[in-house]
């Protein structure tokens, strides 16, 4: 069993991640849990700090229930080190999974995330994972996290606009989608998208299935 833990309290996002994961690994038993005591979204360091205590409680619960892998469903990889310290199985961050896959798939990648407040921690994480030399740019599409769910057409348009700029300007082979709420974006891509789109939820669950 793989357990995906959504560190925020938005149930719709949890359901979307589960659908993505089940489509990627249909033969795997996958559960997705919502951290109901977490903030509604994680946008910036304050939200990240607030979500960690209830997240760790769910990590411990998943460990006790015998999870073969736990996935932290936030591209900030929120609480990842702390979760690994308490878990009895591998813990995978969707950001880290996506960045490593992008680095394997080509020499350079960029990231398209939601708001500017999210970019510093993504850059910091990528550098900490030793992948700074492969990074083109972390770009913000100017889309609040909840808009990805509540305004899917308008938000997707902004995300694709930023993907287009990354294609033209960053000399890259892949774009990592830097928010768990963007799991629906690859299915909307048209022929104008000429780079790989890498979704962290799909990447993480495929890695988890190998462990």
C-alpha positions, 0 to 999 in steps of 0.5 A: 500500500502506498499512502499519499498525504495531502498536507493541506485540508482541501479534500478536492486536491486529495481526490485529484492526486489519488486519481492521478496516482491510480491512473499511473499505477492501476495495479497498486493499492493506493490511499490518499489522506487529507490533513484536515488540521492543516491549512487550506493551502500551502503558499509560503513558509508560514503555511508550510510550518503550520502543516507539519505537526498534523502531517507527521501524525498522519505519517506515523499512522501510515507507518503503523498501518504498514505502508510500503511508501508514503508520498508527501503531496506538496511540491514544497516537499513540506516536512519531508526530512521530519517525516523521514525521521519518524517513518518506518518506510520510504517517504517521497516528496513529489517535488524531489521525485519530479526534479530527479525525473526531469534531470534524468530526462534531459540536461535542463528543466524549469519549474512552473508553480503558482505564486511568487511566494512559492519560488524561493523554497522550490529553488532552495530545495532543488539546490539542496538536492544537488540539481541546481546546475540542471535548473533553468528557472522557477517560474510563477504563473500568478495562479493561487492554489485554490484557483486550480480547482475552482477556476480550472480553465482560466488557471490552466491558461495562465499555467500554459502561458508560463510553460510557453515562456519557459520553452522559448526562454529557458533552453530546457527539455522538461517543465516540472509542474510545481504544485500538486494541484496541477496534476490535471495540466498534462491532459490539457496540453496541446501540440504547442507544448513541445517539452515534457511536462512532469507531474510530481504525483505521477513521478512519486507514485511510480517511484514508490511502486518500485520500492 
